[in-house]
């Protein structure tokens, strides 16, 4: 069993690796940018909470052993990759379609987007992201040792879920800053088109090439 010093060292290692991973550009980042620019701060924060909650699903299957099975099954990982790729392409196409229907406002968007639709967008973007799947499989099989207690492993997972949600909430606040929104206002259609295209490229690259 790990002593207190080992636990602290392990926690710092996990926290740093996770922080760098969550801050790296990827589908989650692009989706938050899309929500912030097209729908405003509140909707984007709902999506950020969905992304953070999605982390718990990755933690859950790692804790109950499904992660070990998935890591040994090429077929299972391939299914996850295909589902994730198709979902990213779907979001990208939807983003491009929305570009002519929405305009950036310095005020909060008053559209009919619900909490659940915003939350579920973030949730499924994260859950179906094979990059996140492989990250947590690696984390729980390489860094978090078998002698780490179940309670400590849960604590690590909760920490990463909370930090992920907080990071994307912060990003939402930054992107919906009044000055930034005024700058983006002139190029809203182009930005929506670019974000949609990036998501589609992520999906296609994931589907036909390597994991993003």
Secondary structure, DSSP 8 states (H G I E B T S, - for coil): ---HHHHHHHHHHHHHHHHHHHHS-SHHHHHHHHHHHHH-HHHHHHHHHHHHHHHHHHHHHHHTTHHHHHHH-HHHHHHHHHHHHHHHHHHHHHHHHHTTT----SS---S---HHHHHHHHHHHHHT-HHHHHHHHHIIIIIS-TTS-HHHHHHHHHHHHHHHHHHHHHHHHHHT-HHHHHHHHTTHHHHHHHHHHHHHHHHHHHHHSS--
